[in-house]
Amino acid sequence: VTHDDIVAAARTLVRERLTVGTSGNVSARHAGRIWITPSGVDPAAMAATDIVEVDAAGSRLGESPHAPSSEVGFHVGIYGARADIGAVVHTHSPWATAVSCTRQAMPPFHYMMVGTGDGTLECAPYHPPGSPGLAHGVVTALGGRAACLLANHGVVATGRDLDAALRMAREVEMLAQQYCLTRLAGEPKLLDSGQVAELIEIFQAYGQQQEDE
Ligand SMILES: [Zn+2]
């Protein structure tokens, strides 16, 4: 991963309308370092030299002229809690944010929900943006999953690399749209725990198959 890859990911979020202006942020871990988008820089104007390097506590290292994203707290919190995660994306994508404003988890209403890990998407309790309380709440709500919602705020998506984290951000947004539409259509009929367990096996076999290719 390079600083350019992080800039490209931040621009992808804007291009795909998962975020607007400076409201999203992106980070990646490489060889024990954490690189994150700067605070207050529009991705359209962002250069590789703007990417900020921080340590495991979120303190700035290196020579960027900028402060790290104001949400650096949950980014480093996630890396500290999850050795399997190599990239984190945060957006206010509209459908996922709409669900977050209900402060409810998204249940296993569709088989693709198993892409989160266990078929659910938890919602971290409301805390002000950039606060230690939000960072703690995000790490707890994420647990062992690939994504979570942030009450009255947005969504965090993760992956083993930037591409995987972007894929998860898109997938969560699609699922949130489908969930909102389902609730308009009627009461969702949820997958039961046996059906979710069966899907987890199918997803794991599929993931293994892709790694073998
Ligand atoms: Zn935010």
Boltz pocket constraint, residues with backbone or C-beta under 6 A from the ligand:
constraints:
  - pocket:
      binder: B
      contacts: [[A, 23], [A, 71], [A, 90], [A, 91], [A, 92], [A, 129], [A, 153], [A, 154]]
      max_distance: 6.0
